[in-house]
Amino acid sequence: MRVIISGGGTGGHIYPAIAIAEAIQKEFPDARIQFVGAEGKMEMEKVPKAGFPITGLPIRGLQRRLTWKNIMLPFKLWQSVRISKQLIRNIQPDIAIGVGGYASGPLLWVAGRQGVPTLIQEQNSYPGITNKKLAARAHKICVAFPDMERYFPKEKIVFTGNPIRQDLLDIQRKKRASQSFFDLGLKKTLLIFGGSLGAKTLNEAVLAQEETLRNMDDVNIIWQCGSRHFEACKSTAVAQLPHVKCLPFLERMDLAYAASDVVLCRAGALTLSELSVVGKAAVLVPSPNVAEDHQTKNALSLVQYNAAKMIKDQEAVQKALPICLDLLEDQQAREELESNIKSFAKPHAAEAIVNEIKNIINK
């Protein structure tokens, strides 16, 4: 089997793409898998680290402000289409998979024009422009949220969920190991994280509650503040509290989830898929700095089923931590959220996507 996987730009696109590639490799050990990304984006580093080859396209997105970079866009698009044509000619793929992001556009457009079957994997509850444009020619569209027929042809949609890291399955048995790893007692635990770079708003929400946290030593806090904020955060009075574990990043996300009773985090699609599989009560603070405000749309898709709570970014500093601490004390509310979010879980999403790939190829 010969497969091209294109897209990236953020971890939310890249990690599901790698999970799909690994699931293909598991099913077809001799498969040839080629990634295509955008030059200068994080996929150019992350994909080779996962053991897969990648080709970079010079494609860039349209800037929403007046800038000379937009003048270069048609030329970079032409270059990207030319490189995509050469790749498809050389590899002759059985299927091309797009996971969203700039690089998906030219590669899947060329693949569709040349008769190569295509599959789109849409992580968010509100699809990006690239995937919406590519949907007309796609053979299947694998989605992670319900009600996506608003954006895609209903007959093409398959509700597979987002592929997640396999170490998050069955975290219940890791509770004891997590308490040892983070040096926790038997207290309830609040997990706070904002991605590998951290989230300024969530950090400010922690720091704003110094007096409350100082007088509340019956709760553990695992606070992943992000590598770029760590030096500033670790020197604060809050970070010196014995029941607050301030970390630049989380090496063992599985153990962090296993330790937690409530989670405070952003609302990226991959994060929500992970929360569904691990079944944790969550308070979501959607990032306002993403295209089409899709994190808010992601969060609302859970909130409407009482599967999570949501706070606007501008209200989070004052409200986020008090709501989380109240939730830690309210077992009934916590259990309702846990039960409802589990209904969204798709722990075997990567395998389901591979089954769709096989169906397409074998037609």
Number of C-alpha atoms within 10 A of each C-alpha: 15 14 21 25 27 31 26 28 19 13 16 19 24 23 22 23 28 23 20 25 24 20 20 24 16 13 13 11 11 11 14 17 19 19 26 25 27 24 16 14 15 15 28 21 11 16 20 12 10 13 10 15 14 21 16 19 24 19 25 21 13 15 11 7 8 9 10 9 12 16 11 13 17 13 13 17 20 14 16 23 22 15 19 23 18 13 18 19 12 9 14 15 19 19 23 28 27 30 27 29 23 27 31 26 23 25 28 32 20 20 25 19 11 12 11 19 21 26 25 28 27 26 26 26 22 21 19 17 14 19 24 15 14 22 20 13 17 23 19 25 27 23 24 26 21 14 14 21 11 9 13 20 14 12 10 16 20 18 17 23 27 35 27 24 17 12 11 20 15 13 18 14 10 16 17 15 13 21 19 12 13 15 11 20 14 11 16 17 26 25 22 28 24 24 18 16 16 23 21 14 19 25 21 15 18 24 18 16 17 16 11 13 21 15 8 12 14 12 18 26 25 23 26 28 30 23 14 15 17 18 13 10 23 16 11 12 12 21 20 14 16 11 22 20 19 21 20 20 20 17 10 14 14 21 23 26 25 24 29 22 23 24 24 23 25 29 25 25 25 22 16 28 27 22 22 25 21 22 24 26 29 29 26 28 27 24 21 15 9 11 10 13 13 22 25 24 18 22 25 20 18 21 18 10 12 16 26 26 19 22 18 15 18 12 12 21 21 14 16 24 23 16 16 22 18 12 21 20 11 11 12 11 14 20 16 14 25 23 16 20 26 18 13 20 21 20 23 17 24 26 19 21 27 19 14 19 22 15 11 16 14 8 5
